[in-house]
Amino acid sequence: MKIHWLQHVGFEGLGSIEKWAREKGHALSCTRLFAGELLPALDLFDLLIVMGGPMGVHDQDEFSWLQGEKDFLRRVIAAGKPVLGVCLGAQLLADVLGAQVTANKEKEIGWFPVERVSNVPEGLEDVLPACPTVFHWHGDTFSLPEKAVRLYSSAACVNQAFVYEKRVIGLQFHLETTPTSAASLVENCRDELVSAPWIQTEEEILAGGARCGEINGWMGALLDYLARQV
């Protein structure tokens, strides 16, 4: 299988997704949007992964490539390809599917639980754990796109994840986080670690690295599910 992924900033990579892809023998290619690289033709990949970044979906004046990325995502979804969006990636998917993306009532940064909803679509019941503690780093949120199914909620954010037509999945949180990627976020976004109800300290975030193996396993199971949709 050929997997393409979109990178919005140099310090946010694939995390554990890269290891999963290599172990499964899948081919990986990337568009570094921040470096001005061109988006691929649709026939050059089977699965698309849209990663995170500190910008917002409405920041087109500052990041001119955002509009082209949104147009690309619409074409990918219309072509019936499986797509996974993580954090900003999920917000972009929600936006192109007609939902609203706005500032959340609280920034959520650190290790916090999310709760799975009761009506998870068939095929995802054994993939998604009921009440996992996962890694967050977001200030925005999205409304639920029409015909999408909410997958997770939390005390700080109602819409934590969704699935659309069984093959487009948006995760507000990060299951791909590794100790290295968490440390990179802390290093590059340390100014966001202020005192607030849903923001942990640098020490708490880095100590949570012990959870990475577990959440990476869940990410692998979710990617296996999406690979079956190809």
WODA-V651783 format. One record per residue. N is the residue number from 1. RES is the residue in one small letter. OMEGA is omega as a letter, one per 40 degrees, with the letter a starting at -180 (999 if undefined). NEAR is the number of other ideal C-beta (glycine too) atoms within 8 Angstrom. Layout:
BEGIN
n->N res->RES omega->OMEGA near->NEAR
n->N res->RES omega->OMEGA near->NEAR
END
This chain:
BEGIN
n->1 res->m omega->i near->9
n->2 res->k omega->a near->10
n->3 res->i omega->i near->14
n->4 res->h omega->i near->14
n->5 res->w omega->a near->14
n->6 res->l omega->a near->14
n->7 res->q omega->a near->13
n->8 res->h omega->a near->11
n->9 res->v omega->a near->9
n->10 res->g omega->a near->6
n->11 res->f omega->i near->8
n->12 res->e omega->a near->12
n->13 res->g omega->a near->8
n->14 res->l omega->a near->11
n->15 res->g omega->a near->11
n->16 res->s omega->a near->14
n->17 res->i omega->a near->12
n->18 res->e omega->i near->10
n->19 res->k omega->i near->8
n->20 res->w omega->a near->12
n->21 res->a omega->a near->12
n->22 res->r omega->a near->9
n->23 res->e omega->i near->6
n->24 res->k omega->a near->8
n->25 res->g omega->i near->4
n->26 res->h omega->i near->10
n->27 res->a omega->a near->6
n->28 res->l omega->i near->11
n->29 res->s omega->a near->11
n->30 res->c omega->i near->8
n->31 res->t omega->i near->12
n->32 res->r omega->a near->8
n->33 res->l omega->a near->12
n->34 res->f omega->i near->11
n->35 res->a omega->i near->5
n->36 res->g omega->a near->5
n->37 res->e omega->a near->7
n->38 res->l omega->i near->4
n->39 res->l omega->a near->8
n->40 res->p omega->i near->9
n->41 res->a omega->a near->4
n->42 res->l omega->a near->9
n->43 res->d omega->a near->3
n->44 res->l omega->i near->8
n->45 res->f omega->i near->11
n->46 res->d omega->a near->8
n->47 res->l omega->i near->15
n->48 res->l omega->i near->14
n->49 res->i omega->a near->15
n->50 res->v omega->a near->15
n->51 res->m omega->a near->15
n->52 res->g omega->i near->10
n->53 res->g omega->a near->10
n->54 res->p omega->i near->5
n->55 res->m omega->i near->10
n->56 res->g omega->a near->8
n->57 res->v omega->a near->11
n->58 res->h omega->a near->5
n->59 res->d omega->a near->9
n->60 res->q omega->i near->8
n->61 res->d omega->a near->4
n->62 res->e omega->a near->6
n->63 res->f omega->a near->9
n->64 res->s omega->a near->8
n->65 res->w omega->a near->9
n->66 res->l omega->a near->11
n->67 res->q omega->i near->8
n->68 res->g omega->i near->9
n->69 res->e omega->i near->12
n->70 res->k omega->i near->12
n->71 res->d omega->i near->8
n->72 res->f omega->a near->9
n->73 res->l omega->i near->14
n->74 res->r omega->a near->9
n->75 res->r omega->i near->9
n->76 res->v omega->i near->11
n->77 res->i omega->i near->14
n->78 res->a omega->i near->6
n->79 res->a omega->i near->7
n->80 res->g omega->a near->5
n->81 res->k omega->i near->13
n->82 res->p omega->a near->12
n->83 res->v omega->i near->15
n->84 res->l omega->i near->15
n->85 res->g omega->a near->16
n->86 res->v omega->i near->14
n->87 res->c omega->i near->15
n->88 res->l omega->i near->16
n->89 res->g omega->i near->15
n->90 res->a omega->i near->16
n->91 res->q omega->i near->17
n->92 res->l omega->i near->14
n->93 res->l omega->i near->17
n->94 res->a omega->a near->17
n->95 res->d omega->a near->11
n->96 res->v omega->i near->10
n->97 res->l omega->i near->12
n->98 res->g omega->i near->5
n->99 res->a omega->i near->12
n->100 res->q omega->i near->6
n->101 res->v omega->a near->13
n->102 res->t omega->i near->8
n->103 res->a omega->i near->6
n->104 res->n omega->i near->12
n->105 res->k omega->i near->4
n->106 res->e omega->i near->9
n->107 res->k omega->a near->10
n->108 res->e omega->a near->15
n->109 res->i omega->i near->12
n->110 res->g omega->a near->12
n->111 res->w omega->a near->11
n->112 res->f omega->a near->12
n->113 res->p omega->i near->8
n->114 res->v omega->a near->13
n->115 res->e omega->i near->9
n->116 res->r omega->i near->11
n->117 res->v omega->a near->10
n->118 res->s omega->a near->4
n->119 res->n omega->i near->5
n->120 res->v omega->a near->10
n->121 res->p omega->i near->8
n->122 res->e omega->a near->4
n->123 res->g omega->i near->8
n->124 res->l omega->a near->11
n->125 res->e omega->a near->7
n->126 res->d omega->a near->4
n->127 res->v omega->a near->10
n->128 res->l omega->i near->11
n->129 res->p omega->a near->6
n->130 res->a omega->a near->6
n->131 res->c omega->a near->7
n->132 res->p omega->i near->10
n->133 res->t omega->a near->6
n->134 res->v omega->a near->12
n->135 res->f omega->a near->14
n->136 res->h omega->i near->13
n->137 res->w omega->a near->11
n->138 res->h omega->i near->13
n->139 res->g omega->i near->7
n->140 res->d omega->i near->11
n->141 res->t omega->a near->12
n->142 res->f omega->i near->16
n->143 res->s omega->a near->9
n->144 res->l omega->i near->10
n->145 res->p omega->i near->13
n->146 res->e omega->a near->7
n->147 res->k omega->i near->5
n->148 res->a omega->i near->13
n->149 res->v omega->i near->10
n->150 res->r omega->i near->10
n->151 res->l omega->a near->13
n->152 res->y omega->i near->13
n->153 res->s omega->i near->10
n->154 res->s omega->i near->12
n->155 res->a omega->a near->3
n->156 res->a omega->a near->10
n->157 res->c omega->a near->12
n->158 res->v omega->a near->6
n->159 res->n omega->a near->12
n->160 res->q omega->a near->12
n->161 res->a omega->i near->14
n->162 res->f omega->i near->14
n->163 res->v omega->a near->13
n->164 res->y omega->i near->15
n->165 res->e omega->i near->6
n->166 res->k omega->a near->7
n->167 res->r omega->i near->11
n->168 res->v omega->a near->13
n->169 res->i omega->i near->14
n->170 res->g omega->i near->16
n->171 res->l omega->i near->13
n->172 res->q omega->a near->15
n->173 res->f omega->a near->13
n->174 res->h omega->i near->15
n->175 res->l omega->a near->14
n->176 res->e omega->a near->13
n->177 res->t omega->i near->12
n->178 res->t omega->i near->11
n->179 res->p omega->a near->8
n->180 res->t omega->a near->6
n->181 res->s omega->i near->13
n->182 res->a omega->i near->15
n->183 res->a omega->i near->9
n->184 res->s omega->i near->10
n->185 res->l omega->i near->11
n->186 res->v omega->a near->12
n->187 res->e omega->a near->8
n->188 res->n omega->a near->7
n->189 res->c omega->a near->10
n->190 res->r omega->a near->8
n->191 res->d omega->i near->4
n->192 res->e omega->a near->10
n->193 res->l omega->i near->12
n->194 res->v omega->i near->5
n->195 res->s omega->a near->3
n->196 res->a omega->a near->7
n->197 res->p omega->a near->5
n->198 res->w omega->i near->11
n->199 res->i omega->i near->12
n->200 res->q omega->i near->9
n->201 res->t omega->i near->6
n->202 res->e omega->a near->8
n->203 res->e omega->i near->6
n->204 res->e omega->i near->10
n->205 res->i omega->a near->15
n->206 res->l omega->i near->11
n->207 res->a omega->i near->7
n->208 res->g omega->i near->13
n->209 res->g omega->i near->9
n->210 res->a omega->i near->6
n->211 res->r omega->a near->10
n->212 res->c omega->a near->13
n->213 res->g omega->a near->7
n->214 res->e omega->a near->8
n->215 res->i omega->i near->15
n->216 res->n omega->i near->16
n->217 res->g omega->i near->8
n->218 res->w omega->i near->13
n->219 res->m omega->i near->13
n->220 res->g omega->i near->10
n->221 res->a omega->i near->10
n->222 res->l omega->i near->13
n->223 res->l omega->i near->12
n->224 res->d omega->i near->9
n->225 res->y omega->a near->11
n->226 res->l omega->i near->13
n->227 res->a omega->i near->12
n->228 res->r omega->i near->7
n->229 res->q omega->a near->8
n->230 res->v omega->999 near->9
END
